[in-house]
């Protein structure tokens, strides 16, 4: 088991905590690198930088079967060296939301935080309205993390938020979910993939592709990237997504992908992929 980076470690506090697999260390490590790059690199180029978390959780996660606690994505974003100007945190579970509020107040009492309780797809208008409006003399850029437990993204939510000046980091949970539920998604009448991709024509493209079933996850990731390109995001090919695997059986779990309309963000992401491969940490003081 690889060590937990010092900047991700935290202690349990007795409040409600999410349980995650050991693979979550990799996800949070990559997010921490990108958040530092984004928050610092965009600081002097935009008047306000906003962080949005659609599935914020409780702010702390414990690795299953261990006593190891990790900062969750909201706390990672709140403890970057150049803090975002505004935070919008959405969480459906009431107990996790209550724990999150306590932890945020403890870690960053001066941060400007809006809390949205409920399902992000149902609360998308509230989420959008919590983001400061930009103008000719106040440029606002948002970074939104989309980190659901499965491939349960609603593309309509992303489409609505894309009206803002906004970048997305998306966890595409197409690994075990896609393989386990393949027949249900392809041959059944489940609308789940339709909702995630924003179309129902993907089945025709899949059947016509001749791609082997074991590569269904790659197909879905590329289809999602195509949907994002329809919103004028820069094309994100499969080799620019980070594939994260389970530590025990080395099974593909999900892709972590950036979608931006700005080349600068993709340059940052390229550095994340580079450092995510060789396991080094960036020196943000250099």
Secondary structure as UniProt FT lines:
FT   HELIX           6..8
FT   STRAND          9..10
FT   STRAND          18..20
FT   TURN            22..23
FT   HELIX           24..41
FT   TURN            42..45
FT   STRAND          48..53
FT   TURN            54..55
FT   TURN            57..58
FT   STRAND          60..63
FT   TURN            64..65
FT   STRAND          69..71
FT   HELIX           73..78
FT   STRAND          86..91
FT   HELIX           94..107
FT   TURN            109..110
FT   STRAND          113..117
FT   TURN            120..122
FT   HELIX           124..130
FT   TURN            136..137
FT   STRAND          140..146
FT   HELIX           155..161
FT   TURN            162..163
FT   STRAND          166..172
FT   HELIX           176..180
FT   HELIX           182..186
FT   HELIX           192..197
FT   HELIX           202..209
FT   HELIX           213..215
FT   HELIX           216..229
FT   TURN            230..232
FT   HELIX           238..240
FT   STRAND          242..245
FT   TURN            247..249
FT   STRAND          252..259
FT   HELIX           263..278
FT   TURN            284..285
//
